Every structure is written in C-alpha cells, then in structure tokens.
C-alpha cells in the first residue's frame, strides 16, 4: 500500500474565519511519512518531497514570520505535517482572503438564519451506520484496511465521563453526543446551539456538563465557537442557547481548556485567559491575562493580521492545595516572544515564571502545553511542545513530558520522557522525519488515573501510558499496526495477529465507570475508543482490549465530497452506492444493502467522481490532484501484495500532481451530459475523454494554462464549454482571483474581465453551476465574508452571482442569503437552485428571488458539497456530521409546493 494513508491533513471547516487568521497560521511541523511496509509504492514518496518543498517555500503572508518546522528538509517517505500545514493554510485562505475577518461574522449569520423560512421535507441521515476502516472487502493498493483502527468516525476533541456509565463525546464540528451505556448508543444533545465545534467537555464537582465551543487547535483547523455552555442535568437534558455562561466575551474564539478552582472556572482561549464564577453563571467573563491586549478586539492593533496569534493561551494549572496559586501556559505554537509560563505576583499582576526546574520557561521552548493533576493533589504532569525543537529537529516537535512531585504547578518539575524514550517504548513511529511528538502542536492529551497518581495516559500521535510516574512508558495505542511482525493483510483477519489499536492523532481523554468497571476513553481523528483503565497488553506493551465506540449512532465524519451511483449488485435497480472523501478517514463507500460502511481508499479523501449509472466506477482524489480510479469499487482481497497485477485501483493523476501545481483539495468534475469527459484543475485545466477507463496520467490533455502562480479552485463543464475559477496569490497578501472560459478541445480560451472594485467579489471562487440547456447561463459561488466583515481590498458584497451571457455581465442573486461562506451551488431538475454554505443548505424555488433554508433535520454544520443522485435525491457532504440526503420530489415544480409537508 502506498504511503498516502499517513499523509493526511488537519482540515476543518469554517476555520478561524471570525478571527481572521492568515496563511501564516498554518505553518506547522513538517515530517516524513513512515514506510513500515517494504511493498509500498514509492510514487507518494515523490509527492511528499515536492510538497514539503512547497510548504517550506511559503509565500507572502500578512502574518508574522514565525519560525516553524516547515523549514526542515523533506524526507523520503512523505509529508504528513507538511500536508497538515498546507491544507490548513489553504482552507483558511478560502475563507479569509483578501483580508482579515472581523469577530462576530459567523454569529451574525446564524442569527439571520433563525428568521429565514424553511421548505417542507426532511433530510435523511445517510451515514448513520458504523464505518469500518478495516473492512476486509477493500484491501486494494490504496486502502488503510488492516491498519487496526476498526470502526471510525470523525475527529473527537472533547470527552467527559462519570461513574454511572454516562459518557459525553464532542466532535470537532459535530457537537456533543451522550451515551448512557459506557459508550455507544449515542444521542446528540447540542444540535440547538449555534456552534457545534468542540473545544473541550468537562464535568464539574456537582455533575454539570460544561461545553466550551471553538475547537481547541491553533492551526486554522477548527471552527470558532460562540462561548461556553453549561448543562445542569446532562443525564437527561440537552444544551440550549440560553445556557451560555456570561455574555458574548468568548464569541469567535477557540477554547483550549477549562479548569476549576476556588469557585471559579478558568478558560484558556485564543484571546487570553478568562475566568467566571462557577456558581453564578450570569454576568460577563473577566479577562485575567492577555500578554498583548492591544491586539484584542477593540485594541489599537486589533486589525493587524498578526492579532490572532498574539494572545494564545493553552492551559491553566491551579494548585489543588491553594487555588490562589495559578500557572498560565501561554504561547503560539510556532514561536513568539510572549510565549512562556505566567504566575500572579504580589501586586496582583501576571508575571513570567523564571524557573520551574526541568520544565523550560524560555519563550523558545514553551509552545503548546497541556497540564494534568492527580486526584490526590500529589502530582502535576505536563506535556510541552517546543517551537525551537519544532524548528530544528526534523523528527519531532516535542520537548518533553514532565512531573511535579510536589503537586504544585510551580514545581520543581522533572522531565520523565522525551521523543527518544517514547520511540523506544513500543512506538510505531520509527522512521526519520516522523517520530513521537512530530505533531505535538496538534496532538496532545494528558490525564491521571483518579485511583493512582503514578498512572498516567498521555496522547500525542499515539496513546502512551506510564504506571510508575514516568520511569517507564508503553504505547497501548500505537499509530497503526503496519510494520509490526504481527501484521498481515489477510482479509480473514482484521489486522493479522495484531490486536486492534486506536486511530492516530490524539485529542481528548477521560476516565469513567460503568457497571463497577473503570475505563479510559480516548478521542482522536478517528473517533472515540475505550479500554479498561488497567487493561491487558501484549509483550510489546500494545493493548489487546481496545474497543471502538463508533457504532454508527455517533457520526462526526468530516466530508469534503460526495458521489452517488446505481449499485450494479442491487437486483431492484433502485439501490445506490454513496461514496465520499473524508478528512483523515479516507474514502467511505456505502453499498445499497450495507449495514456497515467500508473504506476503499485511505489517507485523506478529497474530491470524488462516481458514475451515476454504475456506482462501482469511482474516481477519488488524494491531495494535490493525485487522482485514482477503480471500476470494481476497489474490492480486493490483498492479493496485489504478492501479485501486482491483481490491483484494481490505478493512479491517473494529471501532470500538475508532479509539479505541485494544484490546490490541496483540487477540483475535479465530469460533464453531466457526457460522463466520459472529465475536467481536473491545477495550474492547468486538464481534460480526458476516457471516463473511468483511464489508466494513466499521460492520458490527460492540457486545455489551458491558467498562468504561473495560478491554481484552479472550481471547475465545471457542459457540452464542451469549461469554466475554471482560480486564485493566485491565494493568501491575503496580493490575493487575486479570476475565471477562465474555453472549450475542452483547447480552443476559445480567455480570461473574463472581473473587476476588483467589489462589483464581483475579490474573494475565493468555490463553485459553479452551468445550465445543461445553455452553457452561457452560469452561477458562481464565492467563499469568505462580505466587506461588512472582511477588511480587505475588493471583498465586495454577496455570495452568489449569475450570468446569462457566458460571463460578460453578472448579477448579484444573493438576495436574502446570510453573509456566510458559500461552498457549493447546484441547479436542480425542477428549475430550482440549491446552495451549500458553512452554515446550512438553502433553496430558491423556480421563479423566486429569495432563498429558504432547505428542509429540516440537517444539523447546523458546514455543507461542503452538494450532488444529485440517480435516485432523485440531493446529497450533502457535511464537514462534521456525515452525509445527508433530501428527496427532491418534496420540492415539486410550483412556487409554493416546497412548503407542503
């Protein structure tokens, strides 16, 4: 299997739009992908080298020149963290360019949404089934199957559990789910809130559940939140907007941690450290400390592009013996002069802490930090990611794991682990360029067993454990099982003779009891897993008793794309196959009568094409236009491992893949009237006419060169006419966009005259809809926010524009749409129009000008892509709550039919 499966991104959804984060924010730690299996193809190695170089090269940004791991040399086996960095950068660009977005933009759009009318009809949840990443049906060359992650769902960034079997899990952009059975049989309990982005979940001493919104990552990998909410009776109730603590002080922020002490709740946020009474929940939050307050909203430098980086707080450590003694861990993970630990001086001001023993306090070595205290107050533990290490060591960004045996956050602290110690403790990460802590800026959790102060679970890329206070460590949850002697691709077994592990990239942890037994729960990019707190392990220290809790009742899957086609195996002729590309969870496939979804492609799934007439004809894109095609659903028993001719998936990437001349998630499409004609957009507009029978990238033809520095953001074609939206530069400094129009045979190409005076927004072009009856009739959707919120040149007003003359003139048809990034526009068979956005899906009926919210039941989450299926349904790929479908017959053809239930 190729190395693709490790080179995944951190992509999110609306990213930190309301914070106005710039491309610089996405600088992260580059790495090399491990190559644990000698039979893996080397084409991804070459891709990794090119993209590592691309990220290191950077480009003009409006933000500060942070030193980051992206400066490290590329290695042979790919670029997981380079991809993480580049992917988050590009996702942010799409929503912030050409400038900084003011706070409150998302909240204002959500408020407008509440007053909009809705159509009749309900959305149906398509992916409400278990998703088996080790499905033995799909062990083709590009699958992760047999890696050992088992049932997966999307990224889980918050977990809380009690002693009565109640477990609460928060999705990165999926909201909060509750289980009453120690995990499983989940119920969503936060869908009425304006934000489903999870920063953290915590149960306080009285049993109340605290939900901090705004995903706790500082990498443009998350939605901002709308504050902190408290559910008084989490065993029975559901979160409501009126349960918010305080006022609007924490809107448009991300919350890294909540800590309790001295009658207060403390919040470490992207805008400093705040506190609030934990008993009286009304009244505003108090700003305890911001190292650079002039960069906060309302400050003299609030509009500076660097503002979002200047007040990042990561965690808070409160002395259990004296709650008046508090240590704040503050700092941007890429490095800044304000990074460090802060304590309150005698005069009441916050001052740097000068010495903590082994735990470094200098700005160069304090980055992303996580604290954990033991229940008895005898121990404090900490993980420290170092900007300096990240900038100089190609293998890791971890400075170390530390303990304070005094139980005081003021130490003295002793180092108990570093990268090498963890590497030699059973880690799967042994290759140069990708070793423990390489993503410590993104992957961290830390929790102490309530019954044993020397028993600690730590999370980086893997799940780590010590039972003796850090003297020795094991890796109960290795990155994957590939490379271990026990691994086998044998489809008769899940992962050979290895036990199931967890998904990689750890984010959350909790302890809880069910029926008298204590378990540890971990959350990562693949969902939530549990095992007995003192579980069994093999001789290597790898746990033998992990259980995936992704039973299908929890769906936090983060889709970029969706495709639908008839299932050739369905005798009724009505069944369909639904496929989609996912953040960090490959490509899912759901056949007509499946009870469990399978994963037929690994890594990050990006855009996808599915043959409407035969859903087993699938073209899926890995990142940077690296396209693959299968004509049998990628069904394979792994026989290709010893006989390469048995592979049934083929790399067909256009040449721009080899020169890195494409967006991270690059656009691909097929002509709806000629399924054999495909368009792929990189620097060039690529065309091929063999459909799913294509077998080589050499079969593409360049129809048009968009120009040096320009890359396609959206493509569409009908009857030989092609529209290609592009950007370049794509970040905030000098942002430029355009639309090129021409023929698939390479003739008639020209750039449309798009003024930058705001008439047509100078923002990211996200989608086209071309009328199948008249290719001169086109709608174009724009990402980002209008100039009301975006402080950038030519940001303009509106999100949807229409032309009837091939782009010579345009009309703003945004009408009553909320001012929120638009992602996907679709002309419907009844003459109506559907639009996906970072907030909801909307519908405009034939003959109408205003939009309505389309249907009911669809959670408030980002709709990344809309596609129609051969079954007469509209499918929505959401970035946090899976795939949903809507029966278009509910809309009828008249102006008012859509109101009927």
N, C-alpha and C positions, 0 to 999 in steps of 0.2 A: 504494500500500500504506500502511496506517495506521502511525502511529508506534509501535505496540505493540511491534515487534520489538526496539526498543532498551531499552524499559523492563523490564529483567529483574532478577531478584533473585539474591542470593548463597546462597540457602538451601542447607542441608546436611541432615545427618541428625541423629543423637542430639545434635547441637550440644554445647556445652561443659557437658553436664549434670553430669558429675562435678566440675566446677569451680564449679557453682552460679552461673553467670553470669546476670545480671539483664537486664531490658529496657534499661537504660541502656547496656549494652554495645553494643547495636545502633545507637546513634547514629552516623551516618556522614555522608558528604558528599552533600548534595542536588545535583541537577543538573537541567538541562533536556535533553530528548531532541532530538537534531539532526533537522532535517526536510530531508533532502537532496533530496527529490523533490517538486515543487510539486503533483503529483497526489495526494499522500497525504491521506487523510481526516482531518478535524480532531476527530473525537469523542475520540480519545486525548489530544489537547491538553487538553481539558476535564477528563478523568480525571486527567491529570498535575497540573494546578493544584490539584484538590481533595485529592489525596493528599500533595502537597507540604505543603499547609496542615495536613493531618492529622498528618504526621510532625513538623512544626515545633511543633505544639501539644503534642506529647509526652503527658505524663501523669505521675501519681505513680509513682515508681520507688524501689526500695530502694537503688539505687546512687548514686554521686557525681554531682553536677550538672556533667558535663563539657560544655564549650562545644564544639559541633560544627557542621559545615556544615549541619546540619538547620535552623539558624536563618536560613539565607539565603532571600531571596524566591524564589518559584517563577517559572519562565519559561514561555514559550508552548508548548514542544514536549515536555512530559512530565517524567518524574522518575525517570530510571534510578537515581540513587543514593538518592533518597528511597525507592524501592521496595526497593533493597538493604537500606537501614536498617530499614524497616518489616518487611520479610519476615524478616530475621534476628531481629528483636525478637520477632515473633510465634512463630517456630519455637522460640525459646528459652523463651518463656513456657509453651508447651505441655509442656515437659519439666522445668521447674524450679518453676513455681508450685505451691504457695503460698509457697515459701521457698527457702533455699539448700540445694543438694545437696552432701553431704559427698564428699570424694575416695574413690575406690575402688569406687563403686557399680557401674559397668559391669564392672570386673574380677571382682567377686564374682558377678555374674550369669553371666558367661562361664564361670567355674569351675563353677557349678552345672550349666550346660548340658552340660558334658562327661560328667556322670554320668547324664544322662537317657537312657531308652531311645528307640529310633527305630522308626518304622514301616518297612515294606518299601516298595519302589518308589523310583524316581529322578526327580528334577526334570530337565526338559529345557530347554535354553537356547533361548529364542525369538529374541532379538535378536542372535544371533551372525552377523550379516550387516553389510555396510557400510551406513552411514546417510548418504544423500546430501542434504545441506541445500539443494542446488541442483537437485534433481530437477525436470526440465522438465515433468513431468506436473502439478505442483501449483503453478501460478503465479497462484493466486487472490488476492483482496484482502488476505488476512491471512497470506500466506506470506512467508518470507525468501528463497525461491528466487530466484536470480540475484544474490544478495549477494556471492558469491565464496568462501565458506568451504569448499565441496566436502564431502568425507566428514568427518563429525564423530563424536565420542564424548564422554563426559563429561569433567569438569574434570581436567586433569593438573597435579599440583602438585610433581612431582619428576622429574628426568631425569638419568641418568648414561650416559656412552658411553666406549668405549675405542678403541684404534687397530686392533682386529681385527674390526670390524663388529658388535660386541655393543652393543646399546642397551637401557637399562632405563628403564621409564616407570612412575610411580606415580600411581594415581588418587586423587582427593580422598577417596573412600571405596570404592575398588576394589582396593587392594593393588598389588603390583608385577608387571609384565609384562616378559618378556625377548624380545628379537629377536636372532637370530644373523645377520641379513642386512642390517644397516644400517638397520633399521626395517621392520616388517611381519612377518607370520607369527609373531604373538606367542604367548607361553606364560605363563600365570600361575604365579608361583613363591612366593607368600606366603600361600596360602589356609589354611595350617595355623596361622597366627598368630591371636591373639585380637582384633587390631585391624587393619583394612585401610585405615585413614586415614593418608594420606601427608603427613608434614611435609617431608622432603627425602630425596634419594638422593645418595650420594657414593661414588666410587671412591677409595680411598687409594693411596699410592705402591706398595703391594705387590699391588694388584689386588683387594683385598677390597671387597665392596659393603656400605656402611653404609646402613641403613634406619631413619630416625627417624620414628616414628609420631606421630600427632597433627597434623592439618593446619595448615600454617603461615599461618593467618589469625587476626587478633584481632577477629573480628566475629561471634562466635557462629555462624560459618558452617561449622563443622567438627566432626568427631568428635575427642574427646581420644584420646590414644594410650596404649600400655602400655610405652613405653620405646623404646630404641634396640637394633637387632639388627645382627649382622654375619654376612655370608655369605662364608666363606673362599674358595669356588670358585664364583663367580657364573655362570661359563660353563656349569656343569653341575648345580649343586646347587639346592636350594630352602630357603627360610627355615623354621626350626623354632623352637618356643617356647624351647628350650634355648640358642638362640644370642643371647639377650639379654645386653647389656653391663651389668655391675653388678647391682644389686638392684632394688628397687621404687621407687627415688627419683624416677624420671621417669614413673611411672604417673599417669594422669589429668592429663596436661599436653599442651600443644601445643609442638612444636619448630619454631622458625623457621629455624634454620641449624645446621649442623655445620661446624666449622673445625679444621684440623690444624696443629700446630706444636710443636716442642720435645718430641716424643714423646708429646704429649697430643692428645686430641680434646676440643674445646670445644663446648658445646651452648647456644644461646640459646633460652630457653624462656619459657613463660608464668609460670614461677616462678623467674625469675632466670637467671644464667649458671652452668653446671656444667662440670666437667671430669673426665676419666678418662684413665688410661693407655691409650695406643693399642696397646700390646703385651700387657700383662697385662689381660685383659678381665674377670676376676673382681674381687670387691671392690666396695664402694659408690662411687657418684659423689660427687665433692666439690663442695659449693656454694661457688663462687668469690665470687659477689656477688649480693646481693638488696638493693635500695635500702630496702625496708620489710619486714624479716624478721618483724616481729610479725604480718604478715598471712599468712605461710606456714602450712601445716598444722602444728598443734601450737603455733603462736604465740598470743599473748594476744588478737589480733584476727582469728584465723582464721575466725571465724564471721561477721565483718562482711560485709554484702552487697557492699562495695567491694573485698573481699580479692582477687578475681580480676584486678583492674585494677592492683594496686599493685606488681607485680614483673615487668612485661613486658619482656623483652629481645628485641631484633630481630635483631641481628647482632654479629659479633666480627671485628675486624681485627687480624691478627698480623703484625708486622714480619718480612718474609722474611729480612732480614739479621740480625735479633736477635729470636728468638722470645720473649724475655722482655719485649719491649715490645708491649703489647696495648691496644687501644682497644675498649671495650664500648659499643654503641649500645643505650640503654635508654630505654623510654618508651611510654606508652599513646598510641595514635594520635589520640585525642580531646583529649589535653592533661592534664598533671598536673605538679605541682611537681617531681617527681623526674626528669622527662624530661631527658635530656642524654647526653653522652659521658663515659665514666669511664676513667681510667688508674690504674695501681698506683703509689702514692707510695713514697718511700724506706723508710718504716716498714712497708711491706707492705700498707697499707690502700688501698682503692679510693677515689679522689677525683675530683671533677669536673674535666674538662679545660677550662681557661678560654678558650683561644684556638686556633683551627685555621685561621686565615685567613678565606677567604670562607665556608667551611662553618660555619653558625651553631652555637653551643653553648648558647644560652639555652633554657630549658625550653619557651618558647612556640613555638619553631621547630624543635624536634627531635621528630619523630614516628616513623613507620615508616621505617627506614633499611636499605639494602642496600649491602654493600661488594663489591668485586671487585679482585683483584690481578693484575697481569700476570705471566706465567710467568718473565720475566727479572728480576723484582724492581724494575723501574724506574718502575712506575706503580701507583698505587692510585686506584680510582674509587669514587664513592658516589652514591646517589640519596637525597634527603631529602624526605619529606613533612612538611609543617608544620601543626601544629594551628592556629596563628594564621592562616595563609593559608586553611586549610580553613574557618575561622570567618568570614572577612571577604571572600573572593573567590568570587563565585558561579560562576566559570568553572573553577576548579582547586583542588587541594589540594597541588600540587607547589611546593616551594621551589626545587629545582634539582637539576642533575647536576653533579658536581664531580670534579676530578682533583688528586692529589698527585704532582707530577712528581719529587719526591724518592724516591718509592717507599715512604715511611714513612707509616703511618696517622696520625702526629702532624703531617703536613703539611710546609709550609703548603699549604692547599687553595685551588684556583682554580675559580670557577664557569665551567662550559662550556656550560650550557644552562638555559633556563627555559621556562615554558609558551609564551611568545610565539615563542621561537626554534624550538621543536618544531612549533608550529602552522604556522609559515611554511616548514616543510621538506617539505611534501607530505602533511601530516596530513589525514585525512577529517573531523576534528573541528573544524569552523569556527564552529558556531553558538554564540550566547551561552548560557551555562549548561552547556555540555558541551564542554570543550576538553581538550587533553592534560594528564593528571595529575589529572583530576577524581576518579578513583578510585585515586589513588596510595596511599591507606591500604589498598587491597586488591590492586591490580595492581602488582607490581614483580618484575623480574629484572634481572641485570647480569652480564655475562661478557666477558672479554677474550680475543681471539684468541690462542692459545698461540704463534703464529708472528709476531705483530705487536702490540707493546704499545700502539700507537695505534689499533688496530682493535677496536671495542667494539660489542657488541649490548646494547641496553637494552630492557626491556619495561615499558610502562605499559598503557594500554588497547590500544595498538598496538605493533608491533615497530619499534624505532628502531635506527639504525646510524650510526656515525661511523668514518671511515677515517683521520682526521687528528687524533686525540686530542681531538675535540670542537669543533674550529674550525667545522666544518660538519656537518650531520646530514641523513640521509634517512629515509624511512619505508618500508622494504621490505615491511612487512606492515601496510597501512592497515586501519583499523577495519572497513571494508567498501567495496564499490565503488559503492554508491548515491551519486549526486551527481557522480561523475566523468564527463567528456564521453564516455569510452569505454563507459560502462554502457548496457545495453539489457536489456529484459525478454524479448527474443526467445528462445523455448524451443529454437530451433535452436542456440543458443549457451549456454554455461554462464552467462556474465555479460556478454553483449555482446562488445565488443572488448577488455575489460579482462582482465588475467591473473588467475589465482586468487590470492587473498590468504589469510591465515590467519583463523581465528576470532578474535574480540576477547577482551580481558581476559587479559593475560599473567601467567604464574605461574612458569615454570621454563625453564631454558636449559642447553644443554651442547654441547660440540664433540666430534666423533668421526670416525674414519676407517673407510672400507670400500672394499676393493679399491684402495687407494692414494689415494683421494679424500677430502678433509676436508669435512664438512658441519656446519652448525649445526642444532640441534634445539630447537624451542620448544614449550612446553606452555601451554595456555590453557583457557578454559571450554569449548572445542570439541574438545580432544584434543591430538594431537601432530603437528607438521609439520616438514619439513626442507627445506633448500636448500643448494647448495654454499656454502662459507664466504665465497668471493668470487664470488658469483653475479651473474647478469645482472639488469639493471633497465631500465625504460623512462625516458623523458626526465623524468618526474616523480619518479624515484627509487623507484618501486614495483617490487618484484621480479617477474620474469617466470618464475621457476623454482621456486616453492613446490610441494612435494609433500605431500599429506595421507598420514599413515601409519595412519589409521584404516580398516584394510582389513576390519574385521569380526571379526578374531581377537582384537582388544582391545575389550572392552566395559566401559566405566566410566560408562555412561549413568545419569543420576540422575532416576529417575521418581518423580513424585508419584502417578500414577494409571494405570489400565489399563482398557480396554474391548474386548470381543470380540463379533463378529457374523459371520454367514454371508456369504461372498463371493458376491454375485449373479452374478459373471462365471465362477465355478467350475462347470463342467458336471457334475462329480460330485455336487454338492450337499453335499459334506463339508468343503470348504475354508473357512477363516475369515479374517477381517481382524482384525488386532490393532493397536490404537491406544493411545497413552499420552501423558500430559503430562509435560514434562521441564523441569528447571532449565536455563534459558538456551539450550535447543535445541529450543524449540517443541513441536510435536505430531508424533510419528512415526506412520507408517502402514505396515503390512506386509500386503500382499495375499497371497492363497493361494499363488501361484506366483512371487512376487517373489524375485529373487536379491539385490536391493538395496532397503533401506527408503527411503521418501521422507518429506519434511517438508511437510505440508499446511497447517500453521498455524505462525506464527513467535513470537518473543519467549519468554516463559515459558508453558509449558503447565501448567495446574493440574489441576482435576478434569475428568473426562470421562464422557460417556454414549455408548454405542454400541448401536444396535438389534440385539438378538440375531438377528432374522430377516433383517436387511439391514445388513451392516457398513459400507455407504457412508452410512448415516444416522448422523451423528456430531454431538454437541453437545460443544463444548470450551469450557473456561473460561480466559480470561486472568485476571489477578489482580483481586481485589476484586469478584468476581461478574460480571465483564464477559463474558457468555456469547455464543457464536456457534454457528450451526448450518449444516450443509450436508447435502444429500441426494444428492450425487454424489461423495463422498469428497474434495470440494474440488478435483476435477480441473478445470484451467483453463489455457489457453494464454497468458494475459496480455491477452487481448483487451479485458478490462474497462478497461484503461488508457485506451483511446480511446472505448470504448462502455460506460458504467457498467452498462447493462442486462445485460451478459454476465457479471457477477459471479454466483457461485453459492454464496457464503457470506454469511450475514446476521447482523447483530448483533441479539440478542434479550435483552439484559441486563435483569434486573428493576430497578425504580426505585432500589433501595438502592445500585446502582452509582453513580448520580449524586450521592448524598449521602455516599459513602464509608462507608456503614453496613454493612460486611461485613469478614470476616477477609481477610487477604491471599490465602490459599488457602481459599476459601469452599466449603462442602459443597453438592453437588447430587446428586439421585438420582431414579430412576423407580420407580414401583410395579411389582414383578415380575409382578403379575397383570393389570396394565393399563399397557402401555408408553406410552400417551398422557398419563398423569398424571405430572407432574414436580413435584418439590419443590426449591426453592432457598432457602438460608438466609443471611440477612444479619441486620439488626436485626429484620426481619420474616420470617415463614415464608411464602414465596411459592409459589403453586400455578398450574399451567396444564394444560389438558387437550387441547392440540392436538398433543402429541408433537413430532415432527420437522417438522411442517408449520407450526410457529410462525414468524412472520416479524417480530415487533415486541415490544419490551419492554413495550408497553402491554397485551399480552395476558395478562400475569401478574395474579393477584389476591392481595392480602394476606389470608391466612387468620388470621394472628395477629401481634400486635406483642409481641416479647419484652421490650420496655421500653427506655427511654433508657439508653445505655451498655452494653447487652447485645447480643452478636452470636453467631450460631449457629456451633457448632464441629462438629456432626454432625447429620444428618437421616436419617430412614428412614420409609417408609410402606408399608402393606399394607391393601388393601380400604378405603381412605378414612380409616384411622387413621394419624396422624402423630406421631412422636416427634422432638423437637428439643432437642439439648443445646446449652447456651450458656455463655459466660463474660462477666464484666463487673463490676468491672475484671478484665482478663485478665492483668495483670502481678502481681508478687509482693506489692505493697502493696495490701492490701484485696481480694485475689483472691476472687472469688465465682463459683460455677457453679450450674447448675440444669438441670432437664429440664421442658419444657413438652409437654403431650399434648393433642391435639384432632383434629378432623375436617377433611378437605380442603375442606368447604363452609363452614368458618369457625365451626362450632358446637362446643360442648362443650370449649372450650379451658380449661386450668387448669395451674397450676404444681404439680409434685409436691413433696411435703414431704420435702426432702433435708436431714437434719441435718448440721451441720458438726462433730460431735463425733468424726468418724473412722469412724462406722458405715458410711457410704458416703463414700469419699474426697472431700475438698475439693480435687480435682485436675481437670485438663483432661479433658473428655469427648471421646474421639476417634472412637468408632464405635458403632453399634447393629446388632443383627441381630434382625429381627422374624420370628417364626414365621408362615409363609404360611397355616398351618391355624388359627392362633389369634393374633390381633393383641395379645392380652393377655400373651402369652408373649414376653419380650424379654430379650436380653442386651446389656449395655453395657460397653464397654472404657474404661479410664482410662489416660491417659498419665502420665509422670513416674515417680518412685520412691516407694516406701512410706516411712513415717515413720522406718524404720530409718536411712534416708539423708537424708530431706528434713526440714530444720529449719524447718517452717512449720506454721501453725495448721490442724488438722484434716486433715493429709496422709493419715492413715489407712493401712490395710494392704490390699493386694490390687490386682488389675488387671482382674478380670472378675467381673461381678455379674449375677444372673439374677432375673427376676420372672415370676410366673405370674398376677398379678392386676393387670396394667396399671400397675405401679409403686407400688402401695400398700405392698408389702413387698419387700425384696430379700435375696438370699442370696449370700454370697461363694463363688464357684465357682472361685477362682484355683488351689486345690489346690496342686500341685507346680510351678507356673509360676515361672521365675526372676523376681526382682524387677527388672524392666526395663520401660521404657515400652511399652505396648501400643497398637497403631495401627489394627488392622482386624480385626473379628470377622465370621465368616461361618458360617451354618447350611448344612450340606451336604445334598445329596439323600438320602444314606443315613442321615440322622439324626445324623450326627456333627457335630463342630464344629471349625473351623479358626480360628486366631488368628495374626495377624501382629504382630511386635514389632520393636524396634530392634536385635534380636539374631538372630532366626530366625523360622521359622513352626512352629506347634505344632498338634497334632491330639488331639482327645478322641473316642474311639470311642463309639458308642451304648451306653448302659448303664454306661459307665465314669465315674469321677470324676477320675482323674489324666490328665495330658497326656503325650504323647510328642513328640519332635521329628519333624516331618513330612518323611519321605523323606530321601534322600541327594543329594549334589552341590550343593545350594544354598549358595553362599558365605555366610560369616558377615558379613552386612550388613543394613541396615535394610529391612524389608519394609513399604513404605508403604501398600499397598492390596492386598486380595485380591478377585478377582472370578471367578465361574464363567462358562464359555463354553458355547455351544450344542453344542460338541463333547465335552462330558462331562469337561472338564479344568478344573482350578483354576489361575488365573493370578496370579502375584505380581509386583507392581511394586516393584522394589528401588531404593534410593537410592544407587547406586554400581556395580551390576553388571547393569543391564538388567532385562528381563522374562524370567521363567521360568514353566514350566507343569508341572503334575502330573496324571497320569491318575488320576482319582478311582476308576476301576474297580479300582485296586490296593488300595483300602481295603475293598472288599466291604461286607457288611452285618452280619457277625458280630463278636463281641468280639475275636476273635483273627485274623481274616482279614488284617488290616493287617500282620501280622508276616511273611507269606509274601513271598518274592521271586519 
